[in-house]
Amino acid sequence: MILLALLVLATTPAEPLPDLLARVEASETRVMSLYETGSFNVHTTWKSLDGAGKAKSTDEADTRLYLKDGKPWEEITRFVDEGQDVTVRENAKRKKELESGTRKRKDGVPFASPFAKDQQALYEFTDAGLDAKNPALRRIKFKPKQKSEKTYKGEALVDIASGALRKLTMRPTVFPYFVNKLDVVMEMDAVTPAGPALSALRVSAAGQLLFIKKRVEVEAAFSDYVAAP
């Protein structure tokens, strides 16, 4: 019975891609609102690696994002820099940045979704068929109409029924100066009132300036989402 269902799904013509993209846009609008106005926790680990891929230094931070006096706010509840607790210093620095307006909440995840309402027109999308592991998900490839440091190419896994993004794998179409590698993976497994939301972010980057080579890996886990009243 399961095999028959999979065969039926595999041979069923795909719906028009614009219809699915419209559902993805609606889902992204709800989730983006949650990111901007809701509250949630982020646990982040930064690793600086040597040429062999071994960690030279590791930093960890726990941050709570919420609304304060009706405005997006961030509080660093724990920050460990190579084994040294620098929470007070880093939280004071973050508070100063927020009060001055030099930091916005979106700076924490500076990768704009190609499927967001204000981004879709910048991209070309291609239906890549059903996901081999889960036929309820469809693969959509994307690339920008014009390359830049702020546009990406990659692939998404989309829930066909709801339009919710479940995974994004992407990289910039133009690398920032000194950077020759920047891979981003975003997983949306957190259950929230707005639908599946970001649960994990992984960034792998490498660059070189003259004879200096650097490799960095960042992992962030998102949890405890609470929608604004």
Secondary structure, 3 states (H helix, E strand, C coil): CHHHHHHHHHHCCCCCHHHHHHHHHHHHHHHHHHHHHCEEEEEEEEEEECCCCCEEEEEEEEEEEEEECCEEEEEEEEEEECCEECHHHHHHHHHHHHHHCCCCHHHHCCCCCCCCCCCHHHEEEEEEEECCCCCCEEEEEEEECCCCCCCEEEEEEEECCCCCEEEEEEEECCCCCCEEEEEEEEECCECCCCCCECCEEEEEEEEEECCEEEEEEEEEEEEEEECCC
